[in-house]
Amino acid sequence: MNAFQEKMASNIKDYTTGKMNLNNFRATLMEHNVPIDATLDKLIRKHESGDFQTYNEFGKVIFRQLNG
């Protein structure tokens, strides 16, 4: 895992554990050129509504987008 992937993994972990709020998470995704498509937006909305999504669920979607 390179430094960029480690930083993104840390950001996902912070968001899923409540250490990062929604606005900061979305800003971080945009900063790293991660497109917020329908799948990612749905995960975020479910997480925010109290149906907490895991690191693995977010990581799978985000890293697939980053790796093309």
N, C-alpha and C positions, 0 to 999 in steps of 0.2 A: 504494500500500500504506500503510495507516495504522500508527500506532505499535503497536497491539495485534498486528496481523498480522506486523510486523517482529520483535516480541519472540517470537512463536510460531515464526516461521521460524528465528530464532536458536536457540531451544530444540531444534527438530527437528534442525538442523545439529549442535548440540553432542552430541545423543544418537547420531546416525548416525555421527559421527566419533570417538565414544568419550570425549568430554569430559564427558558427563553419564551417570550410572549409571541403571539401570532404575528404582530407587525414586524418584529425583529427577524423572525424566521422567514417571512416573505421577502424582506429586504435582503437577507443573506442569500436566498435562492436567486433573486434577481441579480445580485452582485456577482454571483458565480455563473451567471447565464444558464440557469436551470429553468426551462420553460414550465410554467404552471399550467399543465394541460388538464383535461377533464378528470383524469384518474387521480392526479395529485391533488387537485382542488377538492375532489370528493373525500379523499383521505383527511385533508385538513379540516373540512367542514364536519366530518364525523368526529374527529378528535376534539374539535372545539365544542361540539354539542354534548360531550361527556362520554361518548363511545370511544374510549381511549385506544388509539392505534399504536402498535408496537414500533420499535426502532426498525425491526426487520421489514415490516410492511412499507415504511417510508423509504428505507434504504434501498429496497428492491426497485421501487419506482424511480427514485432519484438517480441511483447509479446506472440504471439502464439508460436513462435519458442522457446522462453525461458521457456514457461510453458508446452511444449511438446504437 
